[in-house]
Amino acid sequence: MNYLQLILGEPEAKNIRLDRAALEIAAIQFPGLEVEPLLDRLNELASQLGDRLRNFNDGRDFVETAQRYLFEELGFHGNEEDYFDPLNSCLNQVLERRTGIPVTLSVMYMEIARRLAMPVFGIGLPRHFVIQFDDGNYTTYIDPFHGGRTVTPAECFALAGARVADPMLLRRVSNKDIVRRMVQNLHSGYLKRNDWTRAVQTLDLLILAAPDGSHELAAALKLRGLLLIELKRFHDARRDFERYLALEPQASDRAEVQKQISGIHQWLGRVN
């Protein structure tokens, strides 16, 4: 079992290295991806940023300097032209192309900050992802997708599409939650491109992470069953459909799923 599977399969996973987890996610798109050179690249970015800081105890200086260096000088930015491109969810490609989606750009920023012992935290807004710098003296929210600009809580609520200013939307999320969100985004990208093989690979991870007996797990099993049919993996599809019905005995689509199972039985009967 690899590092990513250990993270997602452990209910109370702690001490998660976001950089390594993100690069293992990228390896779904890039099998055999070499991790160490990319970790070295993050080290280099942190070193270059550190050299530009006037005072490591000045949080505002860090945030302003990071914005100038990463987003103005180096040109990291959000990919608004092709948001759902799976490459936007691959940290190696974010580092190479200097573009990505909110969560991968945030992970890059968080990992650079971690190397400099700067307190930066993930904020998992609905529809968007931002980060928070908070050293106890200076605190602000930062939007890496939109040029690393600082944003107010009110602007965060607007990014989330919230109708009311709910402080719970600004809660910090765990590294495991961030990893799950990254996998979900990559999964969505594969679905939009009809890449069923990789969509199943990402769904395997989401199923591993889903709470036992949950509606989330049941829905993921049903979806994987449908994708496995597309891949002609009928035995595996039948197993997922049967698990789905066991978890959701009162499911409104029970008859539809049972019809899928009957169709698989008939197909398997013809080929055996």
N, C-alpha and C positions, 0 to 999 in steps of 0.2 A: 504494500500500500504506500502511495507516495505522500508527500507532504500535504498536498491539497486535499487528498482524501482523508487524511488524518484530521485536518482542521474541520472539515465539514461533517465528518462522522462523529466527532467528539462533542457531546452536549455542552460542556463547559471549557471549550478550547481557549487557552490563554497563551500569552507570549508568542503571538502570531507575527511572523515576519511578513508584512504586507508585500514587500518587494519580491520575495521568493514565491509567495502564493500567486501574485499577479503574473509572474513570469511562467509559472506552471500552467496558469490559465491560457496564456499566450501560446504555450506548446501544443494546445489543441489545434490551433491554426498552423503552427510551425513545429511539427514533430522533430525531436532532436535538437531543439533550440538550446544553444549554449548560454547558460545563465551567468557565469562569472564575468565575462566581458561587459555585460549589461549592468551588473552590480558595480563594476569598476566605473562605468559611465556615471552612475548615480553618485558614487564617491567623488568623482571629478567635478560634477556640478555643485555638490555641497562644498568642496574645497574652494572652487572659484567664487561661490557666493560668500563663503566665510571670509575670504580675502577682501571682499568689498564692504564688510560690516565695520562700522566705526566703534561700536560698543556692543558686545554680546549680551549685556544686561539691559539693552534698550529695545523693548519689543516693537515699538513703532518703527525704529530704524530697520529692524529685521524685515518687517512686513513691507515697508516701502522699498527697501533695497532688493528684496526678492521679486517684487513686482517689476522693477526696472530691469533687473538682470534676466529673469526667466521669460517675461512676457514682452518686454520692449526690445531688449538687446538680442535675445535668442529667438524671439518670435513664437513661443508656444501660444497656441490659441485653440478655441473650440472649432470642431469641424461641423459647420452649419450646412455646408453644401451636400454632404453625404453622411448624415448623422448615424444611420444604421449600418454603415460599413463595418463588418466585423473587425477590421484592422484597428478601428478606434478603441476597441476593447482590449487590445494587445499592447502591453506596456512597452515591449521592444519597439513596436511601430510608433508609439507615441514619442519615444525618445529619438527615433530616426526621422520621422516626418514632422515632428513638433506640432502635432494636432491630435485631437482625440475628443472624447465625450467627458462630461463633468467628472465622473467618478475616477476615470483613469488619470486625468490631469490632476485630480485631487490626491490620488495615491502617490503620483510622482512628487508632488509638492510635500506631502506628509513625510515621505521617505527621505527627501533632502533635508527637511527640517529635523527629522529624528537624528540624522547624522551630525547635526550641529547642536543637539540637545535643546531644540526649540519646541515648546509645547503647542502642537497643532493637532486638532481633533476633527474627525469626520462628522458631518451633520447630514443625515440622510433625509433630505426634504422629499416629499412626493414630487415627481416630475423633474427633479433637479437634485444636484449634490453640491454642497459647498463645504468649506472648512472653517474652523474657528481657531484663531490664535488667542491664547489666554495664559498669561504668566502671573496672574494675580494682581498685576499693576496696570497692564494694558490689555484690553480685549477687543477683538473685532472679528467680523465674519468676512470671508474672502471667497470670491467667485472665480476659480481658475478658468472656467469655460469662457468667461467674458473678460479676458485680459488680466486676470489676477487682481481685479479691482476690489476694494473694500465695499461691503454692502451693509446696510442697516438691517435690524430685525424686520422692519416693515418691508424692505425690499426682498428679504428672504421669503416672507409670506406671499408676496406677489409672484416670485419665481415658482413657488409651490402651488399657485393657483388657489390659495386659501381665501375663503370669504370672510373668515374671522381670524383675529390675531391669536392663535392658539400657541402658547409657549411650548407645549409638548412637541411641536414640529421642530423646535430648535434643539431637541435633546441630542446628546452625543451618541453615536452608534459604535458598537464594538467592531474590532477588526474582522471578526467572523461575519458580522452583518455586511461589512464592506465587501468581503470576498464573495458572499452569496449574491450581492447586488451585481458585482462584476460578471459572475457566471450567468446570471439572469439576462443581463444586457447582451452578452455574447450569444446566448441562446436565441434571443429575439432577433438578432441579426441573421443567424443561420435560418430561422424560420422564414424570414422575409425573402431569403434567397433560395428557398427550397433545398437547402443543403441538409438533407435528412440525416445523413451519417453523423455529421458534427452536431446537429441539433440533438440527436440521441446521446452523444457523448456528454454534452452539457447538461442534458436532462438527467442523466445518470447521477451527476454530482448534486443536482437540486433535489433529487429523490433521496440521496444519502443524507442531505442536510435537513430534510423535512421532518417535523416531529412525528413520532410514531402515532398512528391512528388518526391523524389530522385530515381535515378536508383538503388541505394543501397537498398532502401526500397522495390522497385519492385522485385529485385532479391531475397531478403529474403522472401517475400511473396510467390513467386513461389516455392522456396525450401521448405518452411513450408507446402505448399499444397501437395507437393510430399510425404513428411514425414507423413503427416496426413492420406494420403491414406494407407500407410504402417500400420498405427495404426487403420485403418478402421473408422476413424472419418470423414466420407464423407461430412456431412453438413459443417463442418469447412473447409475442403479442398476446397469445391466449393466456399465458401466465399473468401478464399485467392486467388484462381485463378481468380475470377471475379474482385477483387481489383487489381490484377496484370495487367489484360488487360485494366482496366480503367486508370492505371498509364502509361501503355506502349501500346497505341492504334496501334502503327506501329511496334510492336514487330515482329521479324523475325520468332518466334516460335508461332505466334498467332493461326495458324491452329492446331498445336499440343496441345496447352492448351485448345482450344475449344473442341477438341476431348476428352480430359480428363473430361471436364465439362459435355459433352454429355454422357460419360460413367457413370459418377456419377448419372445423371438424370435417366438413364436406370436402374441402380442398385437400386436406391431409389424407383423407380416405382414398381420394382418386390417385394420389401419387405413391401411396404405399402398396 
